Amino acid sequence: MDSDRLKSTVEELVDRIDQLYGLYLDATMGFDANVTTVEQAQMQPGASDDSAFFITDGAPTDPDNVLLHKTTQGEFKKRNRPDGSN
């Protein structure tokens, strides 16, 4: 392989790794935002870690929405914390 082609290949690899690292950083910021959002919602009366947490495809008021996942607010926060499963 000539040096120009090798240099181009290495540059493409470095660019791809940088893109993947950016995706990772975006995701970790999202996990932090998930926890913050639930913690803020839990400031409402009656909300707790035992309260249900639904992820749907569509607005909750839309009769055609589809339930994708159900958990508790506590479990959602736990899996999105830095030491969580996400």
C-alpha positions as CSV (number, residue, x, y, z in Angstrom):
1,M,0.0,0.0,0.0
2,D,1.4,3.4,-0.9
3,S,1.9,6.0,1.7
4,D,-0.8,8.3,0.4
5,R,-3.4,5.6,0.5
6,L,-2.3,4.5,4.0
7,K,-2.5,8.0,5.2
8,S,-6.0,8.4,3.8
9,T,-7.1,5.1,5.4
10,V,-5.7,6.1,8.8
11,E,-7.4,9.5,8.5
12,E,-10.8,7.8,7.7
13,L,-10.3,5.5,10.7
14,V,-9.5,8.4,13.1
15,D,-12.5,10.3,11.8
16,R,-14.8,7.3,12.4
17,I,-13.4,6.8,15.9
18,D,-14.0,10.5,16.6
19,Q,-17.6,10.2,15.4
20,L,-18.2,7.1,17.6
21,Y,-16.7,8.9,20.6
22,G,-19.0,11.9,19.9
23,L,-22.0,9.4,19.9
24,Y,-20.9,8.0,23.2
25,L,-20.5,11.5,24.7
26,D,-24.0,12.5,23.4
27,A,-25.5,9.4,24.9
28,T,-23.9,10.0,28.3
29,M,-25.2,13.5,28.3
30,G,-28.7,12.1,27.5
31,F,-28.5,9.7,30.4
32,D,-27.8,12.6,32.7
33,A,-30.7,14.6,31.2
34,N,-33.0,11.6,31.7
35,V,-32.2,11.5,35.4
36,T,-32.6,15.2,35.8
37,T,-36.0,15.2,34.0
38,V,-37.4,12.5,36.2
39,E,-36.0,14.1,39.4
40,Q,-37.7,17.4,38.4
41,A,-41.0,15.6,37.7
42,Q,-40.8,13.9,41.1
43,M,-41.1,17.3,42.8
44,Q,-44.8,17.1,42.0
45,P,-47.0,15.9,44.8
46,G,-47.5,12.1,44.8
47,A,-44.5,11.3,42.6
48,S,-41.9,8.8,43.9
49,D,-39.4,6.2,42.8
50,D,-42.3,3.7,42.9
51,S,-44.4,5.7,40.4
52,A,-44.9,4.2,37.0
53,F,-42.8,5.4,34.1
54,F,-44.1,4.8,30.5
55,I,-42.2,5.2,27.2
56,T,-44.6,5.4,24.3
57,D,-44.6,6.0,20.6
58,G,-47.0,9.0,20.5
59,A,-48.5,11.5,22.9
60,P,-50.1,10.0,26.0
61,T,-53.4,11.6,25.0
62,D,-53.3,10.0,21.5
63,P,-55.5,7.0,21.4
64,D,-53.2,5.4,18.8
65,N,-50.0,5.7,20.9
66,V,-48.1,2.4,21.4
67,L,-46.7,1.4,24.8
68,L,-43.0,0.6,24.2
69,H,-41.8,0.1,27.8
70,K,-43.0,0.4,31.3
71,T,-40.9,0.6,34.4
72,T,-40.8,2.6,37.7
73,Q,-39.3,6.1,37.9
74,G,-36.7,4.8,40.4
75,E,-35.6,2.0,38.0
76,F,-35.4,4.5,35.1
77,K,-33.2,6.8,37.2
78,K,-31.0,3.9,38.4
79,R,-30.3,2.6,34.9
80,N,-29.5,6.1,33.6
81,R,-27.0,7.0,36.4
82,P,-23.3,6.8,35.7
83,D,-23.0,3.4,37.4
84,G,-26.3,2.2,35.9
85,S,-26.8,-0.4,33.2
86,N,-27.1,2.1,30.4
